[in-house]
Amino acid sequence: MKNLEDLEKKINSELTTKINKTEIKHNHIYLETDKDDLIDICLFLKTNNDTKFRQLIDITVVDYPERSQRFEIVYLFLSHEFNQRIVIKYSISENEVIPSLTSIFPSANWMEREVFDMYGVSFKDHPDLRRILTDYGFEGHPLRKDFPLTGHTEVRYSEDEKKVISEPVKLEQNFRNFDYESPWEGTKYIKDKIESNDKKN
C-alpha cells in the first residue's frame, strides 16, 4: 500500500484480535501485540500482497529492570516494494520463552542468537540457540542493565604460565593519585619540579 494510514487500517481490520495498539510515528507504523500472536502477524505481513514486509531488518531488546515485564522485544521489518517500515513490540518477564521467527525469516537465526547472548532471552524452536558474540563459558549477559561495567572476568597473557589466562577482575588503584588540579595550569609534581629548577638557576 502506498499510504501508511491505509496500511494501518488494513492491518487493524485483518488482525483485529491480535493487535493491542498501532501508531504512526517517524514515518513508521508501530504495532504492539502479545508474544503468542507474533507468528500469525509476521506471516500476514510477509505474505499479504498489500503489505509485503519481506525483510527482517533487526531484532533487539530494551531492558527495564524495574518492571515486572522486564524486557521489551522489538522487531523491525522493511517492505522494499512499498518502501515502508513497521516496528512490532511486546513485553515479557525475565524467564519467558518466546517464539522463534527462523521458520519465516531465516535471517532471524543470528539475530536471535545475539539477543540470547546479550540479554539471556530464550527462543522456542530455534535451530541452534547458543552464544554468538561472547566467549565459551562467559558469565552473564552484557547488555542487561544490572551487568557490571567491568564484567566478571578479565583475560591477560601470563608470563609465568606462557599462555592467555582468564581470572576475576581486579581493579587496582594503589598507584593512582588524584590532585584535581587543572591540566592547563600543571599538576603539583610538575610545578614543584619547575620551582626547584628555577631555584637552581
Backbone bond lengths (Angstrom), bond angles and torsions (degrees), N, CA, C in turn:
res aa  C-N    CA-C-N  psi(-1)  N-CA   C-N-CA  omega(-1)  CA-C   N-CA-C  phi
1 M - - - 1.463 - - 1.525 110.36 -
2 K 1.296 116.65 140.81 1.456 120.05 -176.87 1.514 112.51 -78.32
3 N 1.307 116.94 -26.07 1.459 120.93 -172.68 1.529 110.71 -109.21
4 L 1.344 116.64 130.50 1.467 120.52 -178.34 1.525 112.46 -64.96
5 E 1.321 116.26 -37.48 1.467 119.92 179.17 1.528 111.05 -63.07
6 D 1.339 116.06 -42.54 1.467 119.88 177.53 1.521 111.33 -65.27
7 L 1.312 115.42 -39.15 1.459 119.91 178.49 1.527 111.05 -63.57
8 E 1.321 115.84 -42.87 1.475 120.12 177.96 1.536 110.49 -59.96
9 K 1.317 116.77 -44.26 1.478 120.96 178.36 1.525 111.23 -62.52
10 K 1.329 116.32 -42.50 1.464 121.62 179.87 1.530 110.30 -60.94
11 I 1.330 116.65 -46.94 1.470 120.61 -179.26 1.519 110.46 -63.11
12 N 1.323 116.15 -44.57 1.471 120.10 -179.62 1.527 112.07 -64.26
13 S 1.327 117.15 -38.01 1.466 119.61 -178.35 1.529 111.58 -72.87
14 E 1.346 116.87 -34.97 1.467 120.21 -178.47 1.534 112.48 -81.41
15 L 1.312 116.73 -32.00 1.473 120.38 -173.42 1.530 111.62 -119.18
16 T 1.292 116.69 39.31 1.480 121.65 -171.53 1.521 113.96 -49.27
17 T 1.328 118.32 -51.33 1.474 121.13 -173.63 1.523 112.52 -78.54
18 K 1.315 117.71 -13.05 1.468 120.64 -174.65 1.530 113.21 -97.63
19 I 1.322 116.50 -5.74 1.467 120.12 -175.94 1.526 109.85 -115.62
20 N 1.326 115.17 130.18 1.470 120.45 178.14 1.523 112.12 -87.47
21 K 1.341 115.58 -35.60 1.474 119.02 -175.97 1.524 109.42 -164.54
22 T 1.331 116.88 142.75 1.466 120.99 171.53 1.526 109.31 -129.53
23 E 1.327 114.44 153.93 1.467 119.82 -177.27 1.526 108.40 -157.61
24 I 1.333 117.33 140.90 1.466 121.21 173.76 1.525 107.95 -101.67
25 K 1.335 114.64 121.68 1.464 119.87 -176.38 1.518 107.91 -149.06
26 H 1.344 117.58 135.89 1.476 122.41 178.97 1.531 111.72 54.31
27 N 1.326 116.21 36.19 1.465 122.36 178.41 1.539 112.88 63.67
28 H 1.337 116.45 24.87 1.461 123.83 175.04 1.532 107.75 -124.50
29 I 1.328 116.63 155.33 1.463 120.36 168.63 1.526 107.30 -97.38
30 Y 1.324 116.50 125.99 1.460 122.59 176.01 1.518 107.94 -103.38
31 L 1.309 115.47 128.06 1.457 120.74 -173.68 1.529 109.14 -127.69
32 E 1.331 117.22 125.81 1.464 121.00 177.40 1.514 109.55 -106.72
33 T 1.342 116.26 135.96 1.457 121.25 -177.50 1.525 109.84 -144.64
34 D 1.334 116.51 -168.02 1.471 122.36 173.04 1.519 107.76 -112.19
35 K 1.328 116.96 155.36 1.471 119.98 -174.75 1.531 112.47 -60.54
36 D 1.340 117.56 -31.06 1.464 120.38 -177.05 1.532 112.66 -70.23
37 D 1.326 117.45 -19.49 1.471 121.02 -178.71 1.527 112.92 -98.68
38 L 1.327 117.04 -0.25 1.468 120.52 -174.49 1.528 112.80 -59.62
39 I 1.320 117.51 -47.71 1.473 121.01 -176.28 1.530 110.82 -60.46
40 D 1.323 117.26 -46.33 1.479 120.62 -179.44 1.529 111.15 -61.83
41 I 1.340 116.42 -41.47 1.474 120.25 179.97 1.529 110.51 -65.12
42 C 1.325 116.74 -44.68 1.473 120.28 -178.09 1.530 111.37 -65.44
43 L 1.325 116.90 -39.48 1.473 119.93 176.98 1.523 111.22 -62.09
44 F 1.327 115.64 -42.42 1.467 119.60 178.36 1.525 110.94 -63.53
45 L 1.327 117.05 -48.09 1.466 121.15 -177.17 1.528 112.11 -63.12
46 K 1.328 116.61 -34.01 1.469 119.86 -177.86 1.528 112.14 -79.13
47 T 1.331 117.34 -39.65 1.470 119.99 -169.92 1.525 114.70 -96.61
48 N 1.332 117.93 -21.23 1.461 119.41 -177.34 1.525 110.51 -71.22
49 N 1.326 116.35 136.46 1.469 121.06 -176.67 1.526 113.83 -69.09
50 D 1.325 116.94 -17.13 1.467 119.67 178.58 1.528 112.63 -90.37
51 T 1.308 116.81 -7.96 1.477 119.67 -177.38 1.532 111.14 -115.93
52 K 1.340 117.10 -62.00 1.470 123.16 177.10 1.532 113.62 55.37
53 F 1.332 116.32 45.74 1.471 119.89 173.42 1.523 107.51 -83.75
54 R 1.331 115.35 86.15 1.457 120.35 -170.59 1.517 114.01 -100.94
55 Q 1.329 117.00 0.27 1.467 118.49 176.60 1.519 110.58 -122.76
56 L 1.320 114.86 125.49 1.463 121.46 171.54 1.523 107.01 -87.04
57 I 1.329 116.32 114.08 1.475 121.04 -177.18 1.524 111.28 -78.89
58 D 1.331 116.35 -46.49 1.473 119.19 -175.26 1.521 110.37 -164.23
59 I 1.328 114.58 157.03 1.467 122.66 168.95 1.521 105.79 -126.72
60 T 1.303 116.79 128.77 1.464 119.44 178.24 1.517 109.97 -143.53
61 V 1.318 115.26 177.80 1.467 121.80 -175.38 1.523 108.40 -137.72
62 V 1.336 115.81 145.45 1.464 121.55 170.70 1.522 106.64 -115.38
63 D 1.328 116.51 131.00 1.465 121.74 -175.45 1.529 110.33 -99.70
64 Y 1.327 116.49 122.37 1.468 122.66 174.90 1.536 107.78 -121.76
65 P 1.341 118.59 85.04 1.472 120.90 -173.70 1.527 113.91 -59.91
66 E 1.335 117.84 -24.19 1.468 120.91 -176.79 1.533 112.20 -79.71
67 R 1.317 118.54 -14.48 1.470 121.29 -178.46 1.529 111.27 -87.66
68 S 1.336 115.89 154.15 1.471 119.53 174.69 1.532 109.30 -69.14
69 Q 1.335 116.95 -38.70 1.464 120.94 171.20 1.522 107.11 -95.53
70 R 1.315 114.07 89.94 1.459 121.64 -166.00 1.526 114.39 -64.72
71 F 1.333 117.47 -40.08 1.461 120.56 -171.64 1.522 112.33 -106.61
72 E 1.333 115.04 137.37 1.461 121.33 171.26 1.529 106.87 -108.08
73 I 1.328 115.92 115.59 1.465 121.44 -179.13 1.528 108.05 -89.20
74 V 1.332 116.50 132.70 1.468 121.85 -174.66 1.532 109.93 -127.01
75 Y 1.336 115.74 128.29 1.470 122.90 177.93 1.526 108.65 -117.56
76 L 1.338 116.69 135.23 1.461 121.36 178.11 1.525 109.43 -117.10
77 F 1.341 116.41 125.67 1.462 122.24 -178.62 1.528 110.30 -121.87
78 L 1.336 114.65 151.83 1.462 121.26 179.91 1.525 109.96 -129.61
79 S 1.328 115.72 135.26 1.471 122.00 170.20 1.528 107.13 -103.63
80 H 1.328 116.78 107.89 1.468 120.58 179.71 1.524 110.92 -65.08
81 E 1.320 115.17 -39.00 1.461 119.54 -174.78 1.523 111.91 -64.67
82 F 1.347 116.70 -40.08 1.470 120.38 -177.67 1.536 112.40 -103.75
83 N 1.349 116.46 -1.92 1.464 121.32 -178.24 1.534 111.21 52.54
84 Q 1.317 115.68 51.96 1.461 122.11 -179.41 1.523 109.71 -128.78
85 R 1.325 114.49 152.59 1.465 120.26 179.60 1.517 109.69 -125.41
86 I 1.342 114.08 147.25 1.460 119.86 177.39 1.527 108.25 -134.80
87 V 1.316 115.53 141.49 1.465 122.17 179.40 1.529 107.86 -118.46
88 I 1.329 116.49 123.38 1.464 121.43 178.52 1.521 108.59 -109.42
89 K 1.349 115.67 133.66 1.468 120.39 -177.94 1.522 110.48 -133.40
90 Y 1.329 115.90 148.38 1.467 121.46 167.42 1.526 107.91 -156.78
91 S 1.328 116.35 159.57 1.461 121.43 -176.96 1.521 110.78 -110.05
92 I 1.345 115.19 146.16 1.462 120.54 177.41 1.529 109.04 -137.87
93 S 1.322 115.86 160.26 1.462 119.45 174.28 1.536 109.50 -85.26
94 E 1.316 116.60 174.51 1.462 121.54 -166.00 1.527 115.05 -59.11
95 N 1.321 118.92 -41.91 1.462 120.21 -173.25 1.529 113.85 -104.51
96 E 1.311 117.67 15.74 1.470 120.35 179.18 1.524 110.97 -73.54
97 V 1.336 114.92 145.32 1.467 121.34 175.38 1.524 107.27 -101.63
98 I 1.332 116.10 133.17 1.466 119.62 -175.09 1.526 110.36 -115.46
99 P 1.348 117.76 158.69 1.471 119.65 -177.36 1.529 112.74 -69.78
100 S 1.325 114.85 143.58 1.462 120.98 176.43 1.527 109.66 -86.52
101 L 1.333 116.63 144.70 1.465 121.79 177.65 1.529 112.71 -98.69
102 T 1.329 117.01 8.96 1.474 119.43 -173.74 1.526 113.02 -63.22
103 S 1.341 117.93 -26.95 1.467 119.66 179.68 1.530 111.86 -73.50
104 I 1.341 116.76 -23.22 1.466 121.07 -179.85 1.531 110.80 -99.52
105 F 1.335 116.11 -44.37 1.463 122.52 178.40 1.537 107.87 -123.50
106 P 1.334 119.05 99.23 1.470 120.78 -179.48 1.525 113.61 -55.72
107 S 1.337 117.06 -28.38 1.477 119.99 179.50 1.521 112.39 -64.83
108 A 1.342 117.57 -14.48 1.469 120.78 179.04 1.525 111.72 -66.49
109 N 1.329 117.10 -17.97 1.461 121.38 -176.69 1.526 112.19 -51.52
110 W 1.330 116.71 -58.54 1.464 120.06 -176.98 1.523 111.57 -72.17
111 M 1.335 116.77 -34.75 1.475 119.42 179.29 1.528 110.75 -62.68
112 E 1.321 116.79 -42.08 1.462 120.42 179.60 1.519 111.49 -69.44
113 R 1.324 116.44 -35.14 1.473 119.04 175.34 1.530 111.15 -64.44
114 E 1.319 116.24 -37.53 1.471 120.27 177.98 1.533 110.81 -65.21
115 V 1.339 116.74 -43.27 1.466 121.04 177.66 1.525 110.30 -62.99
116 F 1.333 116.80 -41.49 1.467 121.54 177.47 1.532 110.69 -61.41
117 D 1.329 116.34 -44.21 1.459 121.59 -178.23 1.528 112.15 -67.62
118 M 1.329 116.63 -48.06 1.459 120.82 -173.07 1.535 113.84 -80.32
119 Y 1.345 117.60 -30.31 1.474 120.67 -175.33 1.525 114.36 -120.59
120 G 1.333 118.19 -14.74 1.460 120.72 -179.04 1.518 114.20 79.22
121 V 1.328 117.95 20.12 1.471 121.99 177.96 1.529 108.39 -86.03
122 S 1.346 117.03 128.03 1.465 121.39 -177.35 1.535 111.60 -97.07
123 F 1.332 115.07 146.61 1.462 121.90 -178.41 1.525 110.06 -116.77
124 K 1.329 115.43 128.79 1.458 121.41 177.89 1.528 109.47 -75.81
125 D 1.336 117.00 138.18 1.474 124.40 177.29 1.528 113.56 66.89
126 H 1.328 117.34 22.02 1.463 118.72 173.80 1.529 108.30 -76.81
127 P 1.343 118.59 136.34 1.474 120.05 -174.05 1.532 114.67 -71.22
128 D 1.344 118.59 -21.99 1.466 119.52 -174.64 1.524 109.70 -157.30
129 L 1.326 116.94 66.53 1.467 120.12 -173.72 1.520 110.70 -83.34
130 R 1.321 115.78 98.08 1.471 121.85 175.32 1.524 108.24 -146.97
131 R 1.318 115.73 168.55 1.460 120.65 -177.47 1.530 110.70 -60.20
132 I 1.344 114.83 150.26 1.467 119.21 -177.08 1.531 112.30 -128.75
133 L 1.336 118.37 -25.85 1.472 121.08 -176.71 1.530 113.15 -110.43
134 T 1.316 117.38 -29.23 1.469 120.08 -178.37 1.521 109.99 -97.13
135 D 1.330 116.56 170.12 1.456 122.26 -174.02 1.531 111.64 -83.59
136 Y 1.316 116.23 167.83 1.460 121.70 176.10 1.522 109.91 -58.76
137 G 1.315 117.53 136.45 1.461 121.12 177.74 1.520 114.39 76.20
138 F 1.341 118.58 9.16 1.464 121.74 -179.65 1.530 109.46 -64.40
139 E 1.339 116.00 137.71 1.466 121.05 -179.97 1.519 110.76 -98.98
140 G 1.337 116.33 134.96 1.459 120.82 174.19 1.522 113.28 84.36
141 H 1.334 113.87 -175.59 1.468 121.69 -176.62 1.527 107.94 -131.90
142 P 1.342 117.75 109.09 1.471 123.04 -166.15 1.522 117.29 -60.19
143 L 1.341 120.04 -26.31 1.465 119.29 -176.83 1.525 113.39 -95.04
144 R 1.330 117.64 4.07 1.465 119.54 172.04 1.525 108.94 -71.98
145 K 1.315 116.28 144.96 1.471 119.33 -176.51 1.538 112.32 -64.96
146 D 1.340 117.72 -24.25 1.469 119.24 -177.83 1.532 112.72 -92.24
147 F 1.325 117.63 6.20 1.465 120.55 177.89 1.532 108.57 -78.11
148 P 1.355 118.50 130.11 1.475 119.31 -177.75 1.525 111.88 -64.57
149 L 1.333 116.65 140.08 1.466 121.30 -177.57 1.522 112.42 -60.41
150 T 1.320 116.62 -29.53 1.471 120.20 -178.79 1.521 111.86 -84.36
151 G 1.342 117.80 -12.41 1.461 120.72 -173.92 1.517 110.15 79.87
152 H 1.327 116.50 -176.24 1.471 121.21 -179.26 1.521 111.94 -100.86
153 T 1.330 116.76 -31.10 1.467 120.32 -178.00 1.520 109.88 -131.38
154 E 1.336 115.12 160.05 1.460 120.73 174.78 1.525 108.87 -129.16
155 V 1.313 115.78 151.75 1.458 121.52 -178.16 1.523 108.00 -112.34
156 R 1.336 116.23 133.48 1.472 120.23 178.11 1.527 109.54 -149.93
157 Y 1.317 115.48 162.52 1.462 120.18 175.90 1.514 108.75 -88.32
158 S 1.327 116.88 127.16 1.467 121.57 178.44 1.522 109.30 -96.21
159 E 1.317 116.22 118.92 1.470 121.15 178.86 1.520 110.58 -67.46
160 D 1.352 116.34 -33.30 1.472 120.11 -179.53 1.531 111.16 -68.30
161 E 1.352 116.00 -45.52 1.467 120.10 -176.20 1.525 112.40 -89.70
162 K 1.341 117.13 -9.89 1.464 122.62 179.98 1.525 112.33 57.51
163 K 1.335 116.07 40.64 1.471 120.45 176.94 1.523 109.64 -159.02
164 V 1.329 116.10 167.45 1.461 121.99 177.01 1.526 108.15 -80.29
165 I 1.334 116.12 128.65 1.466 120.18 -179.51 1.537 110.25 -122.89
166 S 1.316 114.83 155.72 1.465 121.86 177.25 1.516 107.59 -114.08
167 E 1.336 116.82 132.34 1.469 120.45 -177.87 1.523 109.69 -146.54
168 P 1.345 117.36 161.65 1.473 119.76 178.95 1.528 111.22 -58.33
169 V 1.330 116.24 147.60 1.461 121.43 -178.97 1.522 110.15 -66.16
170 K 1.354 115.33 131.61 1.468 121.23 173.55 1.519 107.24 -121.19
171 L 1.297 117.09 122.56 1.464 120.46 179.60 1.528 108.29 -99.52
172 E 1.320 115.65 95.40 1.466 121.15 -178.66 1.523 109.82 -81.21
173 Q 1.336 116.75 125.22 1.455 120.14 177.84 1.530 111.11 -128.64
174 N 1.329 116.06 17.37 1.470 120.01 -176.19 1.518 112.50 -61.06
175 F 1.320 116.86 -36.43 1.463 119.88 -171.78 1.525 112.82 -101.93
176 R 1.296 116.70 12.43 1.460 118.74 -179.88 1.525 109.62 -91.62
177 N 1.320 115.54 133.20 1.454 120.71 -177.74 1.524 108.12 -128.99
178 F 1.338 116.39 113.52 1.456 120.69 -178.90 1.529 109.56 -100.67
179 D 1.341 117.40 117.65 1.462 119.38 177.31 1.530 112.10 -105.62
180 Y 1.354 116.74 -9.23 1.471 123.03 175.42 1.533 113.59 57.03
181 E 1.330 117.55 22.46 1.459 120.18 177.90 1.520 110.11 -92.69
182 S 1.299 116.02 159.04 1.455 121.04 -178.02 1.531 110.32 -67.77
183 P 1.323 118.30 130.66 1.465 119.63 178.49 1.523 112.90 -66.24
184 W 1.340 117.49 -21.27 1.465 120.29 178.63 1.522 111.50 -74.86
185 E 1.321 117.12 -28.63 1.467 120.18 179.42 1.521 111.29 -88.04
186 G 1.319 116.81 -17.41 1.462 120.66 -179.36 1.516 111.19 96.91
187 T 1.322 115.64 142.40 1.469 119.60 -179.74 1.517 110.69 -80.86
188 K 1.331 116.24 168.80 1.465 122.20 -171.17 1.527 112.56 -59.20
189 Y 1.348 117.21 -44.38 1.470 118.53 -176.69 1.530 111.58 -66.77
190 I 1.346 116.33 -30.21 1.474 118.45 176.76 1.528 110.08 -72.70
191 K 1.352 116.14 -41.75 1.476 119.49 178.55 1.525 110.75 -60.45
192 D 1.362 115.70 -43.98 1.476 120.03 -179.90 1.527 111.01 -60.77
193 K 1.334 115.83 -40.67 1.464 120.23 -179.69 1.526 110.45 -65.02
194 I 1.343 116.71 -42.05 1.469 120.93 179.99 1.523 110.10 -64.07
195 E 1.353 116.34 -42.23 1.469 120.81 179.81 1.520 111.75 -63.14
196 S 1.341 116.67 -42.71 1.472 119.88 -179.10 1.525 110.44 -66.69
197 N 1.342 116.61 -36.44 1.477 119.89 177.41 1.520 111.07 -66.61
198 D 1.357 116.29 -38.08 1.454 120.52 179.08 1.533 110.91 -64.35
199 K 1.357 116.81 -38.58 1.466 121.02 -179.33 1.522 111.26 -66.97
200 K 1.380 115.22 -37.26 1.461 119.24 179.58 1.525 111.29 -65.33
201 N 1.345 114.73 -36.38 1.454 119.72 -177.61 1.531 108.94 -79.22
